[in-house]
């Protein structure tokens, strides 16, 4: 445990609460929508605003880093202690598109506090969760009497996460020396619920591809030629049918090579969560669960790889009949990857599997998009344990563990920097990321501030000890 007195931290946070919310509201008013070219200037303005505010916070180094797309913000505050670990906090300052007509009660870029909730686009995803670090580090300094953080603290806040982070990896590779860290803290995630605070220990990666299948040079009469030449739509259907075996395991040879299996302890921890499968199905707008045999729903979503058919098409789609053998068909597939899987090897396995199943007379082409690698931090990692202790102090209860079934750019930081990734987020499912009336629970937002205030001293103490 760090030497940060809890009561001093809480008093400091309460004293500065109003000013913090006023500043956050100013930032939220900037419509930094990276997906829309009309808002490019707003995204730049958001980066410049944050860089200036981090300077006011006390960071001696704040810079706006240009990319081939939207700018990122970098800040650095050295500890002055040669034994201190270096920690990089990641988040993003761009937001999803939002207009009143989408169903918002009020202007999405005019923040409003109602019943302890702050409503605005970006309130939870991700400006609120980035910004709590500014008050957190000041509370840490006030409570410890330090003039610099107990760790060498760096921030990287990108501007294109909501657009798929197309230039993020190149930025990290280009700036790897400046970004070097012993651990990465990602504050672009959430918790299980308001009553069950959790720490995420990993995210799945993703690879996706399109498969084009070509048969006859044009659509041909199924009476004259059907049954005597290969049909690309039939081949597409057979590929889809062959993706999984009878136990819903992915049937592509080599797909599971290297997969890091769940430990018994991890399975126990997942099982302890108050998971209501019927409610989960209602959220999924589905009527039954289905997945790899031998695994629970949470295990399937968080810790097992998947193969999904995102789209399939070919041949006549209009009203009535049209008896043809179509000239082409296509598939869109995606693969969620878990720790131990290499996207490059998965791509080759999919290519080999497809080639082995496409018959003579059908030409095929496969195009893969940019892949995202999975990331996973072991439960016993000292940095993860610091996050858990800091959250436990702030929330006053046991912290449980989750993983994230989706994918994000955090894995690029782990891959390029060689540092473990830890997740510190306080958002809850009801916050409505990407939806109308996005909000953040203010009580939880300030628990994030408090957690950050405790975290830096705890990391320094335990990494020094280890």
Residue pairs with C-beta under 8 A, 6 or more apart in sequence:
1 389
1 393
1 458
1 461
2 144
2 150
2 454
2 456
2 457
2 458
2 460
2 461
3 144
3 457
3 461
4 140
4 143
4 144
4 453
4 454
4 457
5 143
6 393
6 454
8 142
8 143
9 139
9 140
9 142
9 143
9 450
9 453
9 454
10 450
12 138
12 139
12 142
12 143
12 453
13 135
13 139
13 446
13 449
13 450
13 453
16 135
16 138
16 139
17 446
20 131
20 134
20 135
20 449
21 113
21 118
21 442
23 53
23 131
23 134
24 111
24 118
24 127
24 128
24 131
25 111
25 118
25 120
26 49
27 46
27 49
27 50
27 53
27 93
27 122
27 127
27 131
28 109
28 111
28 120
28 121
28 122
28 123
28 127
28 128
29 109
29 110
29 111
29 120
30 42
30 45
30 46
30 49
30 109
31 39
31 42
31 95
31 98
31 109
31 121
32 39
32 42
32 43
32 45
32 46
32 47
32 93
32 94
32 95
32 122
32 159
33 39
33 42
33 43
33 94
33 95
33 96
33 97
33 98
33 162
34 43
34 69
34 70
34 94
34 95
34 159
34 160
34 161
34 162
34 163
35 96
35 97
35 162
35 163
36 97
40 70
43 70
43 71
43 93
43 94
43 159
44 64
44 70
44 71
46 93
46 94
46 159
47 64
47 70
47 71
47 72
47 73
47 93
47 157
47 159
48 64
50 73
50 93
50 130
50 157
51 62
51 63
51 64
51 73
51 75
52 62
53 134
54 62
54 73
54 75
54 134
54 155
55 62
55 75
57 134
57 137
57 138
58 77
58 137
58 138
58 141
59 75
59 76
59 77
59 153
59 155
60 76
60 77
60 78
61 74
61 75
61 76
61 77
62 73
62 74
62 75
63 73
63 74
63 75
64 71
64 72
64 73
64 74
65 71
65 72
65 73
65 74
65 171
65 175
67 159
67 160
67 167
67 168
67 170
67 171
68 166
68 167
68 170
69 159
69 160
69 163
69 166
69 167
70 94
70 158
70 159
70 160
70 163
71 159
72 156
72 157
72 158
72 159
72 168
72 171
73 93
73 155
73 156
73 157
73 159
74 154
74 155
74 156
74 157
74 175
74 178
74 179
75 154
75 155
76 152
76 153
76 154
76 155
76 178
77 137
77 148
77 149
77 152
77 153
77 154
78 148
78 152
79 148
79 149
79 150
79 151
79 152
79 153
79 460
80 147
80 148
81 150
81 460
83 464
84 150
84 151
84 152
84 460
84 464
85 151
85 152
85 182
85 183
85 383
85 459
85 460
85 463
86 151
86 152
86 154
86 180
86 181
86 182
86 183
87 151
87 152
87 153
87 154
87 181
87 182
87 183
87 184
87 185
87 456
87 459
88 154
88 155
88 156
88 179
88 181
88 183
88 184
88 185
88 413
88 417
88 419
89 130
89 133
89 153
89 154
89 155
89 156
89 184
89 185
89 186
89 187
90 155
90 156
90 157
90 158
90 184
90 185
90 186
90 187
90 188
90 409
90 410
90 413
91 126
91 129
91 130
91 155
91 156
91 157
91 158
91 186
91 187
91 188
92 126
92 130
92 157
92 158
92 159
92 160
92 161
92 162
92 188
93 126
93 127
93 130
93 157
93 158
93 159
94 158
94 159
94 160
94 161
94 162
94 163
95 121
95 122
95 125
95 126
95 127
95 162
96 121
96 125
96 162
96 433
96 434
98 104
98 108
98 109
98 121
98 436
98 438
99 108
100 106
100 107
100 108
102 108
102 436
103 436
103 437
104 436
104 437
105 119
105 436
105 437
106 112
106 119
108 120
108 121
108 436
108 438
109 120
109 121
110 120
111 118
111 119
111 120
111 123
112 118
112 119
112 120
113 119
113 442
116 441
116 442
116 443
117 439
117 440
117 441
117 442
118 128
118 439
118 440
118 442
118 445
119 437
119 438
119 439
120 438
120 439
121 438
122 128
122 438
123 431
123 438
123 439
123 440
124 190
124 427
124 431
124 432
124 433
124 438
124 439
124 440
125 188
125 427
125 431
125 433
125 434
125 438
126 161
126 187
126 188
128 427
128 440
128 445
129 187
129 188
129 189
129 425
129 426
129 427
129 440
129 445
129 448
130 155
130 157
130 187
130 188
132 187
132 426
132 445
132 446
132 448
132 449
132 452
133 155
133 187
133 452
135 449
135 452
136 448
136 449
136 450
136 451
136 452
136 453
136 455
137 149
137 153
137 452
137 453
137 456
139 449
139 450
139 452
139 453
140 146
140 149
140 150
140 452
140 453
140 454
140 456
140 457
141 147
141 148
141 149
143 453
144 150
144 457
149 456
150 456
150 457
150 459
150 460
150 461
151 456
151 459
151 460
153 456
154 179
154 181
156 179
156 413
158 165
158 168
158 171
158 409
160 166
160 167
160 168
161 168
161 188
161 408
161 409
165 408
165 409
165 412
166 370
168 409
168 412
169 409
169 412
169 416
172 179
172 412
172 413
172 416
172 417
173 416
176 416
176 417
179 413
179 417
180 417
181 417
181 419
182 383
182 419
182 463
183 383
183 419
183 420
183 421
183 422
183 459
184 410
184 413
184 414
184 417
184 419
184 420
184 421
184 422
185 387
185 422
185 423
185 424
185 455
186 408
186 410
186 413
186 421
186 422
186 423
186 424
186 425
187 423
187 424
187 425
187 448
188 408
188 410
188 425
189 200
189 404
189 423
189 424
189 425
189 427
190 200
190 425
190 426
190 427
190 428
190 429
190 431
191 197
191 198
191 402
191 425
191 426
191 427
191 428
191 444
192 198
192 273
192 274
192 400
192 402
192 428
193 274
193 428
193 429
194 428
194 441
194 444
196 273
196 274
196 400
197 391
197 395
197 397
197 399
197 400
197 426
197 447
198 273
198 399
198 400
198 401
198 402
199 384
199 387
199 388
199 391
199 399
199 400
199 401
199 402
199 422
199 423
199 424
200 401
200 402
200 403
200 404
200 423
200 425
201 376
201 377
201 378
201 379
201 384
201 401
201 402
201 403
201 423
202 302
202 303
202 338
202 339
202 374
202 375
202 376
202 377
202 403
202 404
202 421
203 374
203 375
203 403
203 404
203 406
203 407
203 408
203 410
203 411
203 421
203 423
204 302
204 305
204 336
204 337
204 338
204 374
204 403
204 404
204 405
204 406
204 407
205 336
205 337
205 338
205 341
205 343
205 371
205 372
205 373
205 374
205 375
205 407
205 411
206 334
206 335
206 336
206 337
206 371
206 372
206 407
207 334
207 335
207 337
207 343
207 346
207 347
207 350
207 368
207 369
207 371
207 372
208 310
208 332
208 333
208 334
208 335
208 368
208 369
208 371
209 332
209 333
209 334
209 347
209 350
209 366
209 367
209 368
209 369
210 330
210 331
210 332
210 333
210 366
210 367
211 236
211 239
211 330
211 331
211 332
211 333
211 354
211 364
211 365
211 366
212 328
212 330
212 364
212 365
212 366
212 367
213 232
213 233
213 235
213 236
213 314
213 328
213 329
213 330
213 331
213 358
213 362
213 363
213 364
214 232
214 327
214 328
214 362
214 363
214 364
214 365
215 229
215 230
215 231
215 232
215 235
215 325
215 326
215 327
215 328
215 329
215 361
215 362
216 225
216 229
216 325
216 327
217 327
218 327
219 315
219 316
219 324
219 325
219 326
219 327
220 229
220 324
220 325
220 327
221 323
221 324
221 325
222 323
222 324
222 325
223 323
225 325
226 323
226 325
229 325
229 361
230 359
230 360
230 361
230 362
231 325
231 326
232 314
232 326
232 327
232 328
232 329
232 362
233 314
233 315
233 326
233 329
235 329
235 357
235 358
235 359
235 362
236 312
236 314
236 329
236 330
236 331
237 312
238 357
239 331
239 354
239 357
239 358
240 309
240 312
240 331
242 251
242 357
243 250
243 251
243 252
243 307
243 309
243 333
244 250
244 251
244 307
245 251
247 292
247 293
247 294
248 290
248 291
248 292
248 293
249 256
249 292
249 293
250 256
250 305
250 306
250 307
250 335
252 307
252 349
252 350
252 353
253 349
253 352
253 353
254 345
254 349
255 305
255 307
255 346
255 349
256 305
257 341
257 345
258 340
258 341
258 342
258 345
259 305
259 338
259 339
259 340
259 341
260 338
260 339
260 340
260 376
262 270
262 299
262 303
263 379
265 379
266 303
266 379
266 401
267 296
267 299
269 379
269 400
269 401
270 296
270 298
270 299
270 302
270 303
270 401
270 402
271 296
272 400
273 298
273 400
273 402
275 297
275 298
277 289
277 297
280 297
281 287
281 288
281 289
289 297
291 297
291 300
291 304
292 300
292 304
295 303
295 304
300 306
301 405
302 402
302 403
302 404
302 405
303 338
303 403
304 338
305 335
305 336
305 337
305 338
305 341
306 335
306 336
307 333
307 334
307 335
308 333
308 334
308 335
308 336
309 331
309 332
309 333
310 332
310 333
310 334
311 330
311 331
311 332
312 329
312 330
312 331
312 332
313 329
313 330
314 326
314 328
314 329
314 330
315 324
315 326
315 329
316 322
316 324
316 326
333 350
335 346
335 350
336 405
336 407
337 343
337 346
337 371
337 373
337 374
338 374
338 376
339 374
339 375
339 376
340 374
341 374
342 373
343 371
343 372
343 373
344 371
346 371
347 368
347 371
350 366
351 366
354 364
354 366
355 364
358 364
372 407
372 408
372 409
372 411
372 412
373 411
373 412
373 414
373 415
374 407
374 411
375 410
375 411
375 414
375 421
376 403
377 383
377 384
377 420
377 421
377 422
378 384
379 401
381 420
381 422
382 462
382 463
382 466
383 420
383 422
383 459
383 463
384 420
384 422
385 462
386 455
386 458
386 459
386 462
386 463
387 422
387 423
387 424
387 451
387 455
388 399
389 454
389 458
390 451
390 452
390 454
390 455
390 458
391 399
391 424
391 447
391 451
392 398
392 399
393 450
393 451
393 454
394 447
394 448
394 450
394 451
394 454
395 447
395 451
404 423
410 421
410 423
411 421
413 419
413 421
414 420
414 421
424 448
424 451
424 452
424 455
425 448
426 440
426 441
426 444
426 445
426 447
426 448
426 451
427 433
427 440
427 444
428 441
428 444
430 439
431 438
431 439
431 440
431 441
432 438
432 439
